[in-house]
Amino acid sequence: MLALAHVVPLTPVEGVYTYRVPDALADEAVPGARVLVSFGRRALTGVIVKRDDGKSPARKLKPLLDVLDARPALTPELLDLTRWVAGYYLCSWGEALRAALP
């Protein structure tokens, strides 16, 4: 099985992006954790909003570069709240997540 992480970049872009979780980061890459990801030609900080296992996808997924937190920075309740805030205030989910980070 292939471990996948669904990541929201902490920028004003819309969408949730899927990355492959390397075996070395599998224990730390959990929902609510901040991660470093390759986004275009640069590396960005994002937050994992969901983890799942998938079959080998048709296209090759980029791996997570690093997990920045020893413990998740955001709880599942805060992830739900920030998604609601983004919809209510018409901002990107990444902007709402950035505002909620300590």
C-alpha positions as CSV (number, residue, x, y, z in Angstrom):
1,M,0.0,0.0,0.0
2,L,1.0,3.6,-0.7
3,A,0.6,6.1,2.2
4,L,-0.9,9.4,1.0
5,A,-1.1,12.8,2.8
6,H,-3.6,15.4,1.7
7,V,-2.0,18.8,2.3
8,V,-3.3,22.4,2.3
9,P,-0.5,24.9,1.6
10,L,-0.4,27.9,4.0
11,T,-0.8,30.3,1.1
12,P,-3.8,31.9,-0.6
13,V,-4.3,29.1,-3.1
14,E,-7.4,27.0,-3.3
15,G,-7.3,23.2,-3.1
16,V,-6.0,20.2,-1.2
17,Y,-2.9,18.5,-2.8
18,T,-1.9,14.9,-2.4
19,Y,1.6,13.8,-1.6
20,R,3.3,10.5,-1.1
21,V,4.5,9.8,2.5
22,P,8.0,8.4,2.6
23,D,8.4,5.5,5.0
24,A,10.9,7.5,7.2
25,L,8.1,10.1,7.9
26,A,5.2,7.8,8.2
27,D,4.9,8.0,12.0
28,E,5.1,11.8,12.2
29,A,3.0,12.7,9.1
30,V,-0.4,12.8,10.7
31,P,-3.4,15.2,10.3
32,G,-2.7,18.5,11.9
33,A,1.1,18.3,11.4
34,R,3.0,21.0,9.5
35,V,5.0,19.7,6.6
36,L,7.4,21.0,3.9
37,V,6.3,20.1,0.4
38,S,7.4,20.8,-3.1
39,F,5.0,23.1,-4.8
40,G,5.9,24.0,-8.3
41,R,9.5,25.2,-8.2
42,R,9.6,26.1,-4.6
43,A,9.2,24.4,-1.2
44,L,6.2,25.5,0.9
45,T,4.9,24.8,4.4
46,G,1.5,23.1,4.5
47,V,-0.7,21.2,6.9
48,I,-1.8,17.6,6.5
49,V,-5.6,17.6,6.7
50,K,-6.1,13.9,5.9
51,R,-4.1,10.7,5.6
52,D,-5.1,7.5,3.8
53,D,-3.7,4.5,2.0
54,G,-4.1,4.2,-1.7
55,K,-3.1,2.0,-4.6
56,S,-0.3,3.1,-6.8
57,P,-1.8,6.2,-8.7
58,A,-1.6,6.6,-12.4
59,R,0.6,9.7,-12.1
60,K,3.7,9.9,-10.0
61,L,3.1,11.8,-6.7
62,K,5.8,14.0,-5.1
63,P,6.9,12.9,-1.7
64,L,6.7,15.0,1.5
65,L,10.0,16.7,2.1
66,D,9.9,16.9,5.8
67,V,7.6,17.0,8.9
68,L,8.1,20.1,10.9
69,D,6.3,19.2,14.1
70,A,7.1,16.4,16.6
71,R,3.4,16.6,17.6
72,P,0.5,17.9,15.4
73,A,0.2,21.6,15.6
74,L,-3.6,21.5,15.0
75,T,-6.3,19.2,16.5
76,P,-9.0,17.6,14.3
77,E,-11.5,20.1,15.8
78,L,-9.3,23.0,14.7
79,L,-9.0,21.6,11.2
80,D,-12.8,21.4,11.0
81,L,-13.2,25.0,12.4
82,T,-10.6,26.4,9.9
83,R,-12.4,24.8,7.0
84,W,-15.7,26.4,8.2
85,V,-13.9,29.8,8.6
86,A,-12.5,29.6,5.1
87,G,-16.0,29.0,3.7
88,Y,-17.7,31.6,5.8
89,Y,-15.2,34.4,5.3
90,L,-14.4,33.5,1.7
91,C,-10.7,33.0,2.2
92,S,-8.5,30.0,1.3
93,W,-8.3,27.1,3.8
94,G,-4.5,27.7,3.9
95,E,-5.0,31.3,5.1
96,A,-7.4,30.2,7.8
97,L,-5.0,27.4,8.9
98,R,-2.1,29.9,9.1
99,A,-4.2,32.2,11.3
100,A,-4.9,29.2,13.7
101,L,-1.3,28.1,14.1
102,P,0.4,29.0,17.4
